[in-house]
Amino acid sequence: MDSSDPNLTRKPFCSVCGARMRYARSIPRLGANPELVSYECQRCGHVVTRAEDEPS
């Protein structure tokens, strides 16, 4: 991934251990459904999947 990737600036912190999570995968937007993006904590293995808003 290059540094212009918007996911790099929106990576969440892990709610379990507090470490910065890494991008794991995404499911593309389909119709009215938003794009879903998964992040994984390499430290503790916690995974978060969330809907991503359209870039403004």
C-alpha positions as CSV (number, residue, x, y, z in Angstrom):
1,M,0.0,0.0,0.0
2,D,1.3,3.4,-0.8
3,S,1.2,6.4,1.6
4,S,-1.7,8.0,-0.3
5,D,-4.0,5.2,0.7
6,P,-6.8,6.8,2.9
7,N,-7.0,3.6,5.0
8,L,-3.5,4.3,6.4
9,T,-4.7,7.5,8.0
10,R,-7.9,5.9,9.4
11,K,-6.4,2.8,11.1
12,P,-8.0,2.4,14.5
13,F,-6.4,1.7,17.8
14,C,-7.2,-1.8,19.3
15,S,-9.9,-1.6,22.0
16,V,-8.4,-4.6,23.7
17,C,-4.6,-3.7,24.0
18,G,-4.4,-0.1,22.5
19,A,-2.0,-0.9,19.7
20,R,-2.5,0.5,16.2
21,M,-4.4,-2.0,14.1
22,R,-3.3,-3.0,10.5
23,Y,-5.5,-3.1,7.4
24,A,-6.6,-6.8,6.8
25,R,-9.1,-6.8,4.0
26,S,-12.1,-5.0,2.5
27,I,-15.4,-5.9,0.8
28,P,-16.2,-3.5,-2.0
29,R,-19.3,-1.2,-1.9
30,L,-22.3,-3.0,-3.4
31,G,-25.4,-1.0,-4.4
32,A,-26.5,1.0,-1.3
33,N,-24.3,-0.9,1.0
34,P,-21.1,0.8,2.1
35,E,-17.6,-0.6,1.7
36,L,-16.6,-2.8,4.7
37,V,-13.0,-2.7,5.9
38,S,-11.4,-5.1,8.4
39,Y,-8.5,-4.2,10.7
40,E,-6.5,-6.7,12.7
41,C,-4.3,-6.2,15.8
42,Q,-1.0,-7.9,15.3
43,R,-0.3,-7.8,19.1
44,C,-3.5,-9.5,20.4
45,G,-5.4,-10.7,17.3
46,H,-8.5,-8.6,17.8
47,V,-10.4,-7.9,14.6
48,V,-12.7,-5.0,13.8
49,T,-14.8,-4.7,10.7
50,R,-16.5,-1.4,10.0
51,A,-18.3,0.5,7.2
52,E,-16.1,3.1,5.6
53,D,-17.7,6.4,4.4
54,E,-17.1,7.7,1.0
55,P,-14.0,9.9,0.7
56,S,-15.0,13.6,0.6
